[in-house]
Amino acid sequence: MEQCLETKELFYAVANIYPELNTQVSFIESTSFSKPPEESLREEGIEFDSILRFKDPSIPSLSEVGYTMANAGGFATNYVKNDIVGTAIFLDQAPAGITEIEAPNIYWALQTVLLHHELMHAKDLYLQKNFNMSNMTVSLVKAEIYADVTTLRFFEKHKKAGGETYRNLYAAGILGREDSAVYKQIFKGITKSFPEVQLRAWASMSVLPPVQ
């Protein structure tokens, strides 16, 4: 139980590690991932004036390139309230089918890596590295690469404090993604910072194996 509390406490520590970001975190059922963003925000009591909808002009159809929410462990909705940008992060109540009761340590480890990934999307928007507020466009592949690489770097940086467990788990998640056109591009981008052999070595030590 003590270890469980530590992993849970780490989740909430990570949730508050970027004070410059205006974020809120909610746990929802994966069946709710397809709801309109307005409905998701209202159900969580998050007030907003408008939803920020970004489009990648190079990708006419997300489904055609294989970018779906089918196996996503979470997602982020960006909005504006009183001229202030906010990001609502929604995480699956049972990531990879795992519940807190069944395996509390793995559950909170999964939630932590999923959370950091979504926080990096919020930071990307804050810095406008791959998001452009002036024309409401996004470079989807670059945004995903940014979130993946910065998340791996974060846990690699803190590996002596136990971050290797989260790093390995995240690497396994990357290798377990669907083999679609868009994810091939994302993977290629990730390997420019972390070679495939390194990702596979980390994934081999993960508490959960790569599963598509």
N, C-alpha and C positions, 0 to 999 in steps of 0.2 A: 504493500500500500504506500509505503514511503516513497518508493521509486515512482509509483504512479503519480503521486502528488508532485514530484519533481518534474515529470514530463508535462503534466498539466500546467504547472506554474511557468514552465518555459514557454509554452504556447502563448500565454497571456503576456509574458515578458516581450516576446517577439511582436505581439500585436501592438505594443506601445513603444517599440524601439525607434519608430520614425515619427516624431511628434509634429513634423512639418506637414504630414499628410492628414487630411481630414477624412478618416475612414471609420466605418462601423462594420462589425463582424456578426453574422448570423448563421445559425445551423438550420438547414432545411432538408426536406426529403428530396432525393434526386428526381422524383416524379414532378417536382415543382420547378425544375430547371427550365422547362419550356414555357413557363408563364411569361406574359408581357412584363417588362421591367417595372412599369408603373404599378402593376398589381403586386409584384414582389416587394417593392418599397412600402406600399401602403400596408401590406400584411405585417411588416416589421415595424410599423409606426415611424418610418423615416419620412420626414417632410421634404418636399422638393417643389421647385417651380417648373423645371423642365429636365428632360433626359438628354444626355449628350450621346449622340449616335455618330460614330465614326465609320467611314467606309474606306476600303482599300481600292483605289481605282484600277489596280492591276488584277483584281480578283472579282469578276462579275458575279460569280456564284460560289459561296463558301462550301456548299455541299458537293459541288462538282470537283473541287480540289481535295475533298476528304476532310474538311475541317468541321467537325461536329461536336456536340455536347454529349455524345453517347457514353463515353467513358471518362468524362471530366469529373474531377473531384471537387471542383468549385468554379466560380466565375465572379466577375466584378461588374457592377453597374455604376456608371458615372452620371452624375446629375449636378444641377445648379440650384442653390437655395440662397436667396438674397445676394445674388451675384458672387457667391462663393462656391467653388467646385468641391464636390464631395464624392467619395467612392464607397459604395456599399459592397462588402465582400460576402458572398454566400458560399458556405461550405456544406458538402454532403454530410448528413447526419451519420451515415454509415459508409465511409470511404472504402472502396475495394470490398464492400460487403462486410466490413469489420465494425463491430459495435464496441462501445466503451466497456460494457459488462463482460464481453467475451475475452477481450485482450486489451486492457486499458493502456498499457505502455505503447504498444504498436499503434493503437487508435490515436493517441495524442501525438505520437511522432509523425504519423501521416498527416494529421490536421496541421501540424506545425510547418511541414514542408509545403503543403498546399497553400497555407496562409501566406508564407513568405513569397511564393510565386505571384499571388494576386497583389500583395503589397508592392511588388516590383512593377506591376502594371500601373498601379497608382502613382508610384514614383516616376515612372516613365512619362505619364501624363503631366505630372507636376513639373518635370524638367523639359517637357515637350521634345524629347529626343526622337521618338518615332510617332508621336501624336502631334497633329497640327490643328490647333484650336481655330486658326484663322479661316481655314477652309474645311474643317471637320473631316480630315483624312487621317489614315493611319497606315503605316507599313506593317502589315500583319506579321509577316515572317520575321522581320527585324525586331518587332515588339516581343514576340515569343522567344526569340533567341536571347534578347536582353534579359527577360525575366528568368529564363533557364540558367544562363551563365552567371548572373548576379546571385542567384539563389545557391548555386554550387559553390561560388566563391565565398559566400557568407558562411556556409557550414564548414568549408575547408579551412577558412581562417580560424574558426573556433573548434577545430578538431581535437585539440588537447583538452578541451572542456567538455568533450562528449559529442562534438559536432560531427564526428565521422559516421556515427550511426545514422544521422539525418542525411548526410551527404551520400552515403551508400544507398539509402532508401530512395533518395531522389534520383540517383543515377539509374537504379533499377526501373523507376517509373519512366524515365526517358526511353530506355531500351524497350520497354513494354508497350510503347505507343503504336497506334495503327500504322501500317506501312502504306501511307497514302502520299500523293504528290507533295502536299504542303508540309507534311511532317518530315519528308525526306529533305526538303529544303532547310527546315528548322534544324534537323539533326546535323546536316552538313555545316551549318553556321556554328552550332555548339562545338563541333570537333575542331574548329579553328582555335578555340580556347582550351578545350579539353579533348585530347585525342581519343578516338574510339577505344583503343586498347586500355586507356586509363578508366574510361567509363565502365567498361566491361569488368575490369579488375575491382572497381568499387562495388558494382552491382553484384558481383559474386559473393561479396561479404554482407549483402543486405539481409535484414531480418525477413524480408519478403522478396521472392524471386520476381524477375520481370515476367509479367503475365499480360498478354494482349486480350 
